[in-house]
């Protein structure tokens, strides 16, 4: 089985196109790490901001995506980033004391995360 793995490395060393493709992937690895770091920083900032604005409010006690703990808040911010039913979470947050200010948080993160970061 080990020899089968070595066949792939032999293929890469013989083929110029495969070597060029592998070199391009390795050259872009640094940029991918930088992008991932910036994305994690923004997700962290909006996670903490969501906990401060909406954490512990009565509107989020019965729903799974909430901002009560760091893990739940992180998952909620990730859901907003992916666009998975983020409007339902926004409507729940808008029914609380934040009101229309909650819409600003959700729309700002949706715009920043989806259109600028991704």
MIBA-241639 format. One record per atom (N, C-alpha, C): residue number from 1; x, y, z; chain; residue in three letters; atom name. Coordinates in Angstrom, 3 decimals, always signed. Atoms other than C-alpha are relative to their C-alpha. Layout:
<nodes>
(node NUM; (X; Y; Z); A; ala; CA) ...
</nodes>
This chain:
<nodes>
(node 1; (+0.815; -1.187; +0.000); A; unk; N) (node 1; (+0.000; +0.000; +0.000); A; unk; CA) (node 1; (+0.860; +1.253; +0.000); A; unk; C) (node 2; (-0.908; -1.137; -0.021); A; unk; N) (node 2; (+2.877; +2.327; +0.673); A; unk; CA) (node 2; (+0.522; +0.300; -1.405); A; unk; C) (node 3; (-0.475; -0.214; +1.366); A; unk; N) (node 3; (+4.076; +1.804; -2.880); A; unk; CA) (node 3; (-1.026; +0.739; -0.849); A; unk; C) (node 4; (+1.041; -0.727; +0.730); A; unk; N) (node 4; (+0.740; +3.080; -4.189); A; unk; CA) (node 4; (+0.076; +1.492; +0.285); A; unk; C) (node 5; (-0.152; -1.404; -0.353); A; unk; N) (node 5; (+1.254; +6.333; -2.318); A; unk; CA) (node 5; (+1.231; +0.580; -0.695); A; unk; C) (node 6; (-1.215; -0.474; +0.662); A; unk; N) (node 6; (+4.742; +6.609; -3.765); A; unk; CA) (node 6; (-0.209; +0.192; -1.497); A; unk; C) (node 7; (+0.300; -0.203; +1.413); A; unk; N) (node 7; (+3.291; +6.308; -7.271); A; unk; CA) (node 7; (-0.482; +1.424; -0.270); A; unk; C) (node 8; (+0.501; -1.367; +0.153); A; unk; N) (node 8; (+1.517; +9.621; -6.775); A; unk; CA) (node 8; (+1.147; +0.991; +0.057); A; unk; C) (node 9; (-1.148; -0.912; -0.084); A; unk; N) (node 9; (+4.721; +11.336; -5.715); A; unk; CA) (node 9; (+0.885; -0.115; -1.239); A; unk; C) (node 10; (-0.766; +0.169; +1.227); A; unk; N) (node 10; (+6.474; +9.868; -8.745); A; unk; CA) (node 10; (-0.700; +0.701; -1.169); A; unk; C) (node 11; (+0.766; -0.680; +1.034); A; unk; N) (node 11; (+3.691; +11.195; -10.966); A; unk; CA) (node 11; (+0.203; +1.505; +0.078); A; unk; C) (node 12; (-0.196; -1.436; -0.178); A; unk; N) (node 12; (+4.085; +14.685; -9.495); A; unk; CA) (node 12; (+1.401; +0.407; -0.430); A; unk; C) (node 13; (-1.370; -0.369; +0.349); A; unk; N) (node 13; (+7.841; +14.658; -9.960); A; unk; CA) (node 13; (+0.257; -0.101; -1.504); A; unk; C) (node 14; (-0.224; +0.156; +1.441); A; unk; N) (node 14; (+7.619; +13.553; -13.612); A; unk; CA) (node 14; (-0.802; +0.981; -0.840); A; unk; C) (node 15; (+0.881; -0.844; +0.802); A; unk; N) (node 15; (+4.755; +15.704; -14.831); A; unk; CA) (node 15; (+0.216; +1.473; +0.325); A; unk; C) (node 16; (-0.205; -1.431; -0.214); A; unk; N) (node 16; (+5.469; +19.411; -15.323); A; unk; CA) (node 16; (-1.300; +0.683; +0.416); A; unk; C) (node 17; (+1.274; -0.630; -0.318); A; unk; N) (node 17; (+1.789; +20.324; -15.180); A; unk; CA) (node 17; (-0.407; -0.280; +1.449); A; unk; C) (node 18; (+0.340; +0.337; -1.386); A; unk; N) (node 18; (+1.230; +18.492; -11.910); A; unk; CA) (node 18; (+0.904; +0.753; +0.976); A; unk; C) (node 19; (-0.937; -0.723; -0.855); A; unk; N) (node 19; (+4.333; +20.087; -10.419); A; unk; CA) (node 19; (-0.381; +1.477; +0.064); A; unk; C) (node 20; (+0.384; -1.405; +0.040); A; unk; N) (node 20; (+3.180; +23.543; -11.531); A; unk; CA) (node 20; (-1.278; +0.226; +0.821); A; unk; C) (node 21; (+1.234; -0.093; -0.772); A; unk; N) (node 21; (-0.266; +22.924; -10.034); A; unk; CA) (node 21; (+0.281; -0.105; +1.498); A; unk; C) (node 22; (-0.367; +0.156; -1.405); A; unk; N) (node 22; (+1.238; +21.750; -6.749); A; unk; CA) (node 22; (+0.751; +1.226; +0.514); A; unk; C) (node 23; (-0.719; -1.215; -0.390); A; unk; N) (node 23; (+3.587; +24.763; -6.663); A; unk; CA) (node 23; (-0.963; +1.171; +0.190); A; unk; C) (node 24; (+0.983; -1.082; -0.133); A; unk; N) (node 24; (+0.655; +27.130; -7.220); A; unk; CA) (node 24; (-0.810; -0.161; +1.284); A; unk; C) (node 25; (+0.733; +0.250; -1.249); A; unk; N) (node 25; (-1.237; +25.491; -4.349); A; unk; CA) (node 25; (+0.856; +0.352; +1.216); A; unk; C) (node 26; (-0.891; -0.306; -1.126); A; unk; N) (node 26; (+1.758; +25.800; -2.054); A; unk; CA) (node 26; (+0.274; +1.501; +0.112); A; unk; C) (node 27; (-0.225; -1.445; -0.041); A; unk; N) (node 27; (+2.344; +29.441; -3.039); A; unk; CA) (node 27; (-1.200; +0.745; +0.571); A; unk; C) (node 28; (+1.202; -0.681; -0.486); A; unk; N) (node 28; (-1.254; +30.369; -2.212); A; unk; CA) (node 28; (-0.335; -0.360; +1.443); A; unk; C) (node 29; (+0.288; +0.438; -1.358); A; unk; N) (node 29; (-1.180; +28.652; +1.184); A; unk; CA) (node 29; (+0.143; +1.135; +1.009); A; unk; C) (node 30; (-0.196; -1.136; -0.905); A; unk; N) (node 30; (+0.150; +31.780; +2.934); A; unk; CA) (node 30; (-1.153; +0.984; -0.062); A; unk; C) (node 31; (+1.133; -0.913; +0.155); A; unk; N) (node 31; (-2.622; +33.952; +1.508); A; unk; CA) (node 31; (-1.271; -0.595; +0.597); A; unk; C) (node 32; (+1.177; +0.657; -0.581); A; unk; N) (node 32; (-5.233; +31.404; +2.549); A; unk; CA) (node 32; (+0.050; +0.085; +1.522); A; unk; C) (node 33; (-0.134; -0.117; -1.456); A; unk; N) (node 33; (-3.883; +31.424; +6.108); A; unk; CA) (node 33; (-0.296; +1.422; +0.472); A; unk; C) (node 34; (+0.268; -1.392; -0.361); A; unk; N) (node 34; (-3.979; +35.235; +6.202); A; unk; CA) (node 34; (-1.493; +0.300; -0.068); A; unk; C) (node 35; (+1.440; -0.209; +0.142); A; unk; N) (node 35; (-7.558; +35.291; +4.923); A; unk; CA) (node 35; (-0.768; -0.686; +1.123); A; unk; C) (node 36; (+0.673; +0.731; -1.068); A; unk; N) (node 36; (-8.613; +32.664; +7.456); A; unk; CA) (node 36; (+0.174; +0.722; +1.332); A; unk; C) (node 37; (-0.226; -0.756; -1.226); A; unk; N) (node 37; (-7.041; +34.693; +10.255); A; unk; CA) (node 37; (-0.883; +1.234; +0.096); A; unk; C) (node 38; (+0.855; -1.188; +0.013); A; unk; N) (node 38; (-8.904; +37.861; +9.239); A; unk; CA) (node 38; (-1.458; -0.399; +0.203); A; unk; C) (node 39; (+1.377; +0.473; -0.142); A; unk; N) (node 39; (-12.164; +35.910; +8.941); A; unk; CA) (node 39; (-0.295; -0.403; +1.439); A; unk; C) (node 40; (+0.197; +0.420; -1.397); A; unk; N) (node 40; (-11.727; +34.403; +12.418); A; unk; CA) (node 40; (-0.070; +1.213; +0.921); A; unk; C) (node 41; (+0.046; -1.213; -0.822); A; unk; N) (node 41; (-11.049; +37.851; +13.895); A; unk; CA) (node 41; (-1.360; +0.675; -0.118); A; unk; C) (node 42; (+1.304; -0.624; +0.182); A; unk; N) (node 42; (-14.227; +39.275; +12.371); A; unk; CA) (node 42; (-1.116; -0.829; +0.627); A; unk; C) (node 43; (+1.014; +0.857; -0.622); A; unk; N) (node 43; (-16.300; +36.280; +13.484); A; unk; CA) (node 43; (+0.068; +0.152; +1.521); A; unk; C) (node 44; (-0.157; -0.168; -1.448); A; unk; N) (node 44; (-14.885; +36.656; +17.008); A; unk; CA) (node 44; (-0.585; +1.333; +0.462); A; unk; C) (node 45; (+0.506; -1.325; -0.381); A; unk; N) (node 45; (-15.697; +40.393; +17.116); A; unk; CA) (node 45; (-1.525; +0.018; -0.028); A; unk; C) (node 46; (+1.455; +0.000; +0.077); A; unk; N) (node 46; (-19.268; +39.873; +15.958); A; unk; CA) (node 46; (-0.619; -0.994; +0.983); A; unk; C) (node 47; (+0.490; +0.918; -1.024); A; unk; N) (node 47; (-19.661; +36.916; +18.333); A; unk; CA) (node 47; (-0.092; +0.701; +1.348); A; unk; C) (node 48; (-0.002; -0.721; -1.281); A; unk; N) (node 48; (-18.719; +39.031; +21.338); A; unk; CA) (node 48; (-1.014; +1.140; -0.032); A; unk; C) (node 49; (+0.975; -1.075; +0.128); A; unk; N) (node 49; (-20.801; +41.949; +20.047); A; unk; CA) (node 49; (-1.430; -0.543; +0.108); A; unk; C) (node 50; (+1.323; +0.624; -0.111); A; unk; N) (node 50; (-23.819; +39.654; +19.654); A; unk; CA) (node 50; (-0.310; -0.426; +1.418); A; unk; C) (node 51; (+0.214; +0.372; -1.402); A; unk; N) (node 51; (-23.335; +38.350; +23.193); A; unk; CA) (node 51; (-0.326; +1.232; +0.838); A; unk; C) (node 52; (+0.250; -1.215; -0.764); A; unk; N) (node 52; (-23.243; +41.908; +24.525); A; unk; CA) (node 52; (-1.379; +0.595; -0.300); A; unk; C) (node 53; (+1.275; -0.607; +0.377); A; unk; N) (node 53; (-26.308; +43.047; +22.586); A; unk; CA) (node 53; (-1.207; -0.877; +0.320); A; unk; C) (node 54; (+1.166; +0.870; -0.074); A; unk; N) (node 54; (-28.567; +39.985; +22.730); A; unk; CA) (node 54; (+0.118; -1.117; +1.029); A; unk; C) (node 55; (-0.192; +1.092; -0.950); A; unk; N) (node 55; (-27.132; +37.623; +25.357); A; unk; CA) (node 55; (-0.847; +0.165; +1.240); A; unk; C) (node 56; (+0.788; -0.012; -1.218); A; unk; N) (node 56; (-29.425; +36.724; +28.220); A; unk; CA) (node 56; (-1.377; +0.619; -0.139); A; unk; C) (node 57; (+1.337; -0.573; +0.160); A; unk; N) (node 57; (-32.549; +38.284; +26.712); A; unk; CA) (node 57; (-1.037; -1.116; -0.062); A; unk; C) (node 58; (+1.058; +1.005; -0.097); A; unk; N) (node 58; (-35.849; +36.494; +27.135); A; unk; CA) (node 58; (-0.422; -0.540; -1.366); A; unk; C) (node 59; (+0.429; +0.434; +1.329); A; unk; N) (node 59; (-36.457; +36.267; +23.384); A; unk; CA) (node 59; (+0.742; -1.247; -0.466); A; unk; C) (node 60; (-0.845; +1.080; +0.492); A; unk; N) (node 60; (-33.667; +33.739; +22.909); A; unk; CA) (node 60; (+0.031; -1.226; +0.905); A; unk; C) (node 61; (-0.061; +1.141; -0.901); A; unk; N) (node 61; (-34.421; +31.315; +25.759); A; unk; CA) (node 61; (-0.523; -1.292; -0.614); A; unk; C) (node 62; (+0.607; +1.205; +0.548); A; unk; N) (node 62; (-36.533; +28.896; +23.721); A; unk; CA) (node 62; (+0.506; -0.382; -1.382); A; unk; C) (node 63; (-0.482; +0.294; +1.353); A; unk; N) (node 63; (-34.645; +28.964; +20.424); A; unk; CA) (node 63; (+1.439; -0.481; +0.062); A; unk; C) (node 64; (-1.350; +0.524; -0.003); A; unk; N) (node 64; (-31.489; +27.068; +19.562); A; unk; CA) (node 64; (+1.029; +1.035; -0.454); A; unk; C) (node 65; (-1.019; -1.006; +0.302); A; unk; N) (node 65; (-29.624; +29.804; +17.685); A; unk; CA) (node 65; (-0.202; +1.205; +0.911); A; unk; C) (node 66; (+0.126; -1.115; -0.935); A; unk; N) (node 66; (-29.071; +32.264; +20.501); A; unk; CA) (node 66; (+1.377; +0.590; +0.270); A; unk; C) (node 67; (-1.244; -0.690; -0.311); A; unk; N) (node 67; (-26.405; +34.551; +21.906); A; unk; CA) (node 67; (+0.321; -0.075; +1.493); A; unk; C) (node 68; (-0.162; +0.078; -1.444); A; unk; N) (node 68; (-26.402; +33.383; +25.536); A; unk; CA) (node 68; (+1.398; -0.448; +0.415); A; unk; C) (node 69; (-1.363; +0.435; -0.313); A; unk; N) (node 69; (-23.032; +31.576; +25.555); A; unk; CA) (node 69; (+0.889; +0.281; -1.205); A; unk; C) (node 70; (-0.924; -0.283; +1.092); A; unk; N) (node 70; (-19.909; +32.024; +23.460); A; unk; CA) (node 70; (-0.176; -1.003; -1.137); A; unk; C) (node 71; (+0.164; +1.016; +1.038); A; unk; N) (node 71; (-20.421; +28.738; +21.620); A; unk; CA) (node 71; (-1.274; +0.191; -0.808); A; unk; C) (node 72; (+1.261; -0.242; +0.700); A; unk; N) (node 72; (-24.064; +29.447; +20.825); A; unk; CA) (node 72; (+0.079; +1.268; -0.842); A; unk; C) (node 73; (-0.148; -1.248; +0.742); A; unk; N) (node 73; (-23.207; +32.978; +19.782); A; unk; CA) (node 73; (+0.872; -0.193; -1.235); A; unk; C) (node 74; (-0.872; +0.285; +1.142); A; unk; N) (node 74; (-20.398; +31.712; +17.550); A; unk; CA) (node 74; (-0.767; -0.736; -1.095); A; unk; C) (node 75; (+0.790; +0.736; +0.984); A; unk; N) (node 75; (-22.767; +29.261; +15.866); A; unk; CA) (node 75; (-1.044; +0.893; -0.658); A; unk; C) (node 76; (+0.984; -0.919; +0.568); A; unk; N) (node 76; (-25.385; +31.983; +15.397); A; unk; CA) (node 76; (+0.655; +0.943; -0.997); A; unk; C) (node 77; (-0.719; -0.887; +0.920); A; unk; N) (node 77; (-22.844; +34.330; +13.817); A; unk; CA) (node 77; (+0.427; -0.765; -1.246); A; unk; C) (node 78; (-0.359; +0.816; +1.157); A; unk; N) (node 78; (-21.676; +31.493; +11.569); A; unk; CA) (node 78; (-1.217; -0.260; -0.881); A; unk; C) (node 79; (+1.229; +0.171; +0.778); A; unk; N) (node 79; (-25.285; +30.843; +10.529); A; unk; CA) (node 79; (-0.322; +1.246; -0.798); A; unk; C) (node 80; (+0.239; -1.248; +0.719); A; unk; N) (node 80; (-25.659; +34.502; +9.617); A; unk; CA) (node 80; (+0.975; +0.117; -1.161); A; unk; C) (node 81; (-1.032; -0.078; +1.042); A; unk; N) (node 81; (-22.414; +34.318; +7.650); A; unk; CA) (node 81; (-0.332; -0.894; -1.186); A; unk; C) (node 82; (+0.328; +0.911; +1.084); A; unk; N) (node 82; (-23.605; +31.334; +5.640); A; unk; CA) (node 82; (-1.348; +0.310; -0.639); A; unk; C) (node 83; (+1.296; -0.363; +0.548); A; unk; N) (node 83; (-27.036; +32.877; +5.076); A; unk; CA) (node 83; (-1.089; -1.002; +0.296); A; unk; C) (node 84; (+0.954; +1.053; -0.337); A; unk; N) (node 84; (-28.891; +30.007; +6.715); A; unk; CA) (node 84; (-1.039; +0.529; +0.985); A; unk; C) (node 85; (+1.116; -0.483; -0.824); A; unk; N) (node 85; (-32.211; +31.406; +8.018); A; unk; CA) (node 85; (+0.386; +1.136; +0.943); A; unk; C) (node 86; (-0.429; -1.099; -0.857); A; unk; N) (node 86; (-30.533; +34.515; +9.381); A; unk; CA) (node 86; (-1.124; +0.988; +0.248); A; unk; C) (node 87; (+1.092; -0.961; -0.161); A; unk; N) (node 87; (-33.681; +36.566; +8.871); A; unk; CA) (node 87; (-0.923; -0.398; +1.154); A; unk; C) (node 88; (+0.825; +0.436; -1.128); A; unk; N) (node 88; (-35.579; +34.426; +11.410); A; unk; CA) (node 88; (+0.644; +0.417; +1.320); A; unk; C) (node 89; (-0.732; -0.412; -1.204); A; unk; N) (node 89; (-32.907; +35.096; +14.006); A; unk; CA) (node 89; (-0.090; +1.516; +0.174); A; unk; C) (node 90; (+0.107; -1.453; -0.074); A; unk; N) (node 90; (-33.053; +38.804; +13.148); A; unk; CA) (node 90; (-1.385; +0.422; +0.479); A; unk; C) (node 91; (+1.350; -0.355; -0.437); A; unk; N) (node 91; (-36.833; +38.909; +13.594); A; unk; CA) (node 91; (-0.197; -0.267; +1.485); A; unk; C) (node 92; (+0.076; +0.282; -1.436); A; unk; N) (node 92; (-36.511; +37.276; +17.020); A; unk; CA) (node 92; (+0.731; +1.091; +0.790); A; unk; C) (node 93; (-0.764; -1.040; -0.695); A; unk; N) (node 93; (-33.857; +39.816; +18.017); A; unk; CA) (node 93; (-0.705; +1.348; -0.064); A; unk; C) (node 94; (+0.704; -1.274; +0.128); A; unk; N) (node 94; (-35.952; +42.709; +16.719); A; unk; CA) (node 94; (-1.221; +0.082; +0.902); A; unk; C) (node 95; (+1.155; -0.023; -0.897); A; unk; N) (node 95; (-38.859; +41.670; +18.947); A; unk; CA) (node 95; (+0.398; +0.353; +1.437); A; unk; C) (node 96; (-0.486; -0.326; -1.342); A; unk; N) (node 96; (-36.694; +42.409; +21.998); A; unk; CA) (node 96; (+0.205; +1.487; +0.185); A; unk; C) (node 97; (-0.202; -1.421; -0.299); A; unk; N) (node 97; (-35.558; +45.676; +23.523); A; unk; CA) (node 97; (+0.902; +0.723; -0.996); A; unk; C) (node 98; (-0.890; -0.649; +0.962); A; unk; N) (node 98; (-32.979; +46.314; +20.795); A; unk; CA) (node 98; (-0.771; +0.584; -1.175); A; unk; C) (node 99; (+0.842; -0.515; +1.067); A; unk; N) (node 99; (-35.686; +46.776; +18.175); A; unk; CA) (node 99; (+0.708; +0.076; -1.337); A; unk; C) (node 100; (-0.584; -0.176; +1.325); A; unk; N) (node 100; (-34.472; +48.180; +14.887); A; unk; CA) (node 100; (+1.533; -0.011; +0.057); A; unk; C) (node 101; (-1.457; +0.067; -0.134); A; unk; N) (node 101; (-30.910; +48.337; +16.229); A; unk; CA) (node 101; (+0.528; -1.396; -0.249); A; unk; C) (node 102; (-0.394; +1.390; +0.258); A; unk; N) (node 102; (-30.810; +44.557; +16.006); A; unk; CA) (node 102; (+0.134; -0.237; -1.492); A; unk; C) (node 103; (-0.078; +0.153; +1.458); A; unk; N) (node 103; (-31.475; +44.792; +12.277); A; unk; CA) (node 103; (+1.321; +0.536; -0.525); A; unk; C) (node 104; (-1.286; -0.562; +0.419); A; unk; N) (node 104; (-28.371; +46.968; +11.943); A; unk; CA) (node 104; (+1.129; -1.001; +0.209); A; unk; C) (node 105; (-1.014; +1.013; -0.283); A; unk; N) (node 105; (-26.230; +44.259; +13.573); A; unk; CA) (node 105; (-0.053; -1.121; -1.033); A; unk; C) (node 106; (+0.146; +1.140; +0.901); A; unk; N) (node 106; (-27.606; +41.465; +11.387); A; unk; CA) (node 106; (+0.306; +0.366; -1.444); A; unk; C) (node 107; (-0.250; -0.401; +1.384); A; unk; N) (node 107; (-27.535; +43.365; +8.113); A; unk; CA) (node 107; (+1.462; +0.372; -0.193); A; unk; C) (node 108; (-1.422; -0.354; +0.109); A; unk; N) (node 108; (-24.055; +44.754; +8.808); A; unk; CA) (node 108; (+0.860; -1.257; -0.085); A; unk; C) (node 109; (-0.793; +1.230; +0.041); A; unk; N) (node 109; (-22.690; +41.273; +9.519); A; unk; CA) (node 109; (-0.254; -0.793; -1.278); A; unk; C) (node 110; (+0.307; +0.706; +1.250); A; unk; N) (node 110; (-24.506; +39.755; +6.538); A; unk; CA) (node 110; (+0.737; +0.640; -1.166); A; unk; C) (node 111; (-0.673; -0.702; +1.088); A; unk; N) (node 111; (-23.119; +42.404; +4.215); A; unk; CA) (node 111; (+1.509; -0.167; +0.101); A; unk; C) (node 112; (-1.449; +0.084; -0.175); A; unk; N) (node 112; (-19.615; +42.425; +5.656); A; unk; CA) (node 112; (+0.506; -1.413; -0.206); A; unk; C) (node 113; (-0.451; +1.375; +0.094); A; unk; N) (node 113; (-19.350; +38.666; +5.936); A; unk; CA) (node 113; (-0.175; -0.607; -1.371); A; unk; C) (node 114; (+0.277; +0.652; +1.264); A; unk; N) (node 114; (-20.962; +37.604; +2.690); A; unk; CA) (node 114; (+0.623; +0.698; -1.193); A; unk; C) (node 115; (-0.434; -0.699; +1.202); A; unk; N) (node 115; (-19.999; +40.318; +0.263); A; unk; CA) (node 115; (+1.440; +0.486; +0.054); A; unk; C) (node 116; (-1.375; -0.512; -0.081); A; unk; N) (node 116; (-16.656; +41.575; +1.575); A; unk; CA) (node 116; (+0.986; -1.100; +0.375); A; unk; C) (node 117; (-0.936; +1.026; -0.434); A; unk; N) (node 117; (-15.041; +38.679; +3.431); A; unk; CA) (node 117; (-0.048; -1.252; -0.867); A; unk; C) (node 118; (+0.097; +1.221; +0.799); A; unk; N) (node 118; (-16.376; +35.773; +1.399); A; unk; CA) (node 118; (-0.093; +0.372; -1.447); A; unk; C) 
</nodes>
